[in-house]
Amino acid sequence: MADRLGRWSSGRGPLYLLLASRLRQLIDDGELPPGVLLPPDRVLAAALAVGRTTVVAAYDLLRAEGRITRRQGSGTHVAGVPNGEQVEDAPVDPLFLDSLEARDDDVLLAVCAAPGDPPPQLAEAFARIAPELAYVDNDIGYYPYGYPSLRHALADRYTSRGVPTRSEQILVTNGGQQALSLLAHALVSPGDQVIVEAPTYPGALEVFRQEGAVLRGLPVGLEGFQPAVRERRPAVAYVIPTYHNPTGSVLSALARQRLASAGVPVIEDEVPADLAFPGEPVVTPMAAYGDAVTSIGSLSKSIWGGLRIGWVRAAPPLINRLARLRAVHDLGGNVPTQLAAVHLLPLLDAPELHHTLKARHDHLHAQLTQALPTWDIPPVRGGQCLWVRLPYGDGNSFAQTALRHGLAILPGAGLDITGTSDSHLRLHFRARPPDLTEAVHRLTQAWHAYRPPATRTHPRPTITI
């Protein structure tokens, strides 16, 4: 094992974070496959010439992420079992990669919240830009910052929402996830403190973990942010202020102003911000309250996940730095897609999107409350998810029961680093009504068959992260 870890101790940050980062890479790359027995704490500590507490802390961090399991008398194993078999206490992958592509079986996917079908306007937009492509001349097509017309359109959209913006403040990316990854790489070093909401978008947790960050969870809206800034001196804070993923909450203007003026760089995730229900007031982005706020957005949740268009709005020096980082891996995004996106931006304000969201929310909420009256299912005013609390048991073990009944759902434990959302589920309402009805049917069958485990599926970690 020691030789497979390589030079894990080189770099900045606490040793346990660096060790966890290297083990995470080996697990995610498949070099440590599911079910593999890892060395005992003392054995690995001796092999690496570190204290046993370093190994324990690294193992505990990976257990909290669902990548390993630890049991008294059974040892430490990589999570899952060979050949993809399902077991009652198998954790759900935080990034749910298996649920991002269509499956051949009869399992309904209620995990990835995104539009199930591209709108007809998508094909129309590509038809409209065909003549533009025909007249492209003397242009190699590399635009690390993004195609100029789309940067201008995004800057104008921010300006119309109360945030004066120039095109030099916009970087176009291949989706919101790439935008967040670039920012994390630019702003976070191993061992840095990063403040996140608990719960929050699981893809963000994975991005910051990849950079070796020490995550500190605060309640939704980052309640207690200013004392945490004084105590922890974080490198950055990440917040979803508008139609929060997964709770659907909206941060008040006063709270936005306080966060923006706390003296810490804030990443404002605006990906769900365009998912308001009809009649909801327009919310001013947090970036309007201070230069310390960097905003990210995307068309994937509003129009279609296959339309890989995202962006960053930030000060020009940071945009320049991000473009240099992006060019190392990707010299520029797809130009035809960016040209089409210019024509698709008005869809974000089209009534059809918002009425469809509201109708599907109401459909799912009504069916759930009727079929499962003991569940706590608060309605929301926008977004794409319901944050459901089970009356007993835990989300991880129930997710395995649901999977055996043909439904893949996302348990709350993978969205909350504080361990306080174990009894929750995230259920999205982006699917067609017949699929939502069938999902509720399978969910109800799973609940009637569910028997909670005698102990926690995943014990809370023994370290504070």
Residue, then its C-alpha position, 0 to 999 in steps of 0.5 A: m500500500a505504501d508504494r501505491l500512495g507514492r509521494w502523497s506527503s508532498g505539498r501543502g496542508p495537514l498530512y491527513l488531508l494529503l493522505a486522504s486526497r491520495l487515497r481518494q484518487l486511488i479509489d476514484d481511479g479504480e486502483l483500489p476497487p470496491g471491497v478491497l481491505l485497507p491496512p489497519d491504522r497502525v500498520l499504515a501509519a508505520a509504513l508511512a512513518v506518520g502518527r496513527t492519528t493521521v491515518v485515523a483522520a484520513y480514514d474518517l474523512l473518507r468514510a464521511e464521504g462514503r468512499i470507505t466503510r469501517r467496522q469493528g472486527s471487520g476492518t476498513h474496506v473500499a465502499g461497495v462490493p465487487n461486480g457492482e452488487q447491491v448491499e443494504d449499507a452500500p453508500v451512494d456515490p456523491l456525484f451519482l455518475d451512474s445516473l448521468e447516463a441512460r440505463d438499460d434496466d427499468v430503474l427510474l432515475a430521480v437523482c440528477a435534477a435536470p430537464g429530461d428533454p431538450p426544448p424545441q427551441l434548441a434545434e431552432a437555435f442551431a438552425r438559426i446560427a448555421p448562416e453565421l457559421a457559413y460566413v466565419d472567415n479568418d478565425i481559428g475558433y479558439y476562445p478561452y474566455g468564451y465567444p465575444s457575442l455570448r460574453h456580451a449577452l451574459a454581461d447585458r443580462y447581469t446589468s439588466r438584473g441590477v449588477p452592472t457588468r462588462s464583457e471582460q468580467i465574463l468567462v464562458t465555461n463548459g457548464g457550471q461544474q467546470a466554472l466551479s472547478l476552475l474557481a476552486h483550483a484558483l482560490v483553494s490550496p490544500g488545507d485551506q478552510v472552505i465554508v459551505e452550507a449544510p446541506t448543499y450541492p454535492g458536486a461542490l463538495e467533491v470539487f473542494r475535496q479534490e483541492g484538499a480543502v477543509l470543509r466547514g458546514l454552516p446552516v443554509g444561508l451561512e447563518g453564523f458566517q461572520p463569527a466563523v470568518r473570525e475564527r477560521r479565516p476561510a479562503v472562500a465561502y460557497v453559497i446557493p442564495t436563490y432557490h437553494n439546492p436542495t432546500g429551495s430557500v431564498l436568502s434575504a437581501l439583508a443576508r446577501q449584503r452581510l455575506a458580501s461585506a464579510g471580507v471573504p471571497v464568496i462564490e455565489d452559485e446562481v445555477p438555480a436562480d432562473l428557476a422561479f415559479p410564476g409570480e415570484p419576485v425577481v431576486t437581485p444577485m448577491a454580486a450586486y452587494g460587493d466586489a468580493v462575490t464571484s457568480i457562476g451560472s449555467l443553462s443546464k438546469s434551465i434549458w438542457g443538461g446536454l447544452r454545456i454552457g456555463w459562466v463565471r462573473a468576476a473581476p477581470p484579474l480573476i477572469n484572466r487567471l481562470a482563462r489561463l487555467r482553463a487553457v491548460h486543459d481546454l483551449g476554448g468551448n464549442v463555438p456553434t453551441q455558444l452561438a446558439a446559446v445567445h439565442l437561447l438566453p431569452l428562454l430563461d425569462a419565458p413563462e413556459l419554463h416557470h409554469t412547467l416547473k410549478a406544475r410539476h412541483d405541485h404534481l409531485h408534492a400532491q402525490l407524495t403528501q397523499a401517498l406518504p402522509t407521515w413524511d415531512i415534505p415542505p413545498v418550495r417557491g422555485g428551484q427543482c427539488l423537494w427536501v424530504r425528511l423521513p419520519y424514521g430510519d435514514g436516507n442511505s439505507f432507504a435509498q438501497t431499498a428504493l433501488r431494489h424497487g426500481l427507483a434511484i434517489l439521492p439520500g441527504a447524507g451525501l449533501d451535508i458534511t455536518g452529518t445532520s441530514d441523514s434522515h433526508l432525501r432530495l427528490h427532484f420534480r423535473a421529470r414528466p408527470p407520468d414519470l413522477t407518478e410512477a416514481v411516487h408509486r415505487l417510492t411508496q412500495a419501497w417505504h412499506a417494505y423498508r426496515p431501518p438498520a439497527t445502527r447507523t448506516h454510516p456513523r458520523p466522523t470523529i473529526t470536525i470537518 
